[in-house]
Amino acid sequence: MELNPTELREKNNLDMHQGEHIILRLTYVSRYNTENANVEVARILEQAQRNNERKGITGALVINENYFIQVIEGARPVINDLLSKLINDKRHFNLDIIECREVDERRWNTWSMKYLTISDQNQEYVLKYSATNEFKPYLMTASQIMMFIEKLSEI
């Protein structure tokens, strides 16, 4: 039995509402697209904070001139929708999902998004949690990334 477009939309909306009680934590790494030099990171962050707060998404963002590491948490259908947008976002590329799992509670529940900059001051954490003395998040495990973000967020 084939559904007409209206029935399909209604079914998709129903499916979207199912799973709202399940919290997903998605961690990904991507490369910053330097061709978008005119796009200010502060503006991206402000827009993300506004949108994520409205949608009940929390998380942490680590960024430098080359990489993004982001952990986002929220209702399963909301995170799935956001992931499809992130995959098509031209401000970054080579998006690798490090981990995506259901969690019992949020780790990042007091703010909608946090901007953490990699700096000389944070170099000790790069050395502690990374396989090299350079910040190369693609070479870090999921647990190393999570510990790294947690340490930076405490500063």
Secondary structure, DSSP 8 states (H G I E B T S, - for coil): ----HHHHHHHHHHHHHTTTT-EEEEEEEEEE-GGGTTS-HHHHHHHHHHHHHHHT-EEEEEE-SSEEEEEEEEEHHHHHHHHHHHHT-TTEEEEEEEEEEEESS-SS-S-S--EEE--GGGHHHHHHHSSSSS--GGGS-HHHHHHHHHHHHH-
